[in-house]
Amino acid sequence: MRKSEVPTGVNMRTTYRIGELASRSGLSRDALRFYERRGLLPAPKRTSGGFRIYPADVVERLLFIKRAQIVGLTLQEIGALVTHRRDSGLRRCRQVRDLLRAKVADLDTKLAELQAFRTTLSSYLDQCEHTIAGAGKESSGTVAHCPVIDTLTGSR
């Protein structure tokens, strides 16, 4: 980049063009543009040639976003957190608490649904095991029906 392309007030040692930021963050340029459109990143300054110039602190924000995704936050939830970044510590902590309460409640619901699903599958498995074990003892020549297929097709 030529010196003349640097926006006023931007120190070259503390800024990155989109390719450099992509390399530092491990994200693609498209992902960075997407984050910008979603409001996860502040709109960068531009050079006279139209190139995006990001301040160095954007690297930390990107690390925050990646860590937040790892713990299960959606981009919308992360966006809410980064837009309230300047709120006081206690107010921000309350926002995080409320977000985490909602996430835990959602997770509890999903766990209950998964447990019910597991119970159903275990019951079906037991029915299959019982039918197969009983078929080996029968010598009447009758063909055993699969109780799970019968249940799912509505035959029983």
PyMOL commands that set and color helices and strands:
alter all, ss='L'
color gray80, all
select helices_A, chain A and resi 3-5+12-14+18-25+29-38+57-70+75-83+89-137+147-153
alter helices_A, ss='H'
color red, helices_A
select strands_A, chain A and resi 15-17+45-46+52-55
alter strands_A, ss='S'
color yellow, strands_A
deselect
rebuild
show_as cartoon
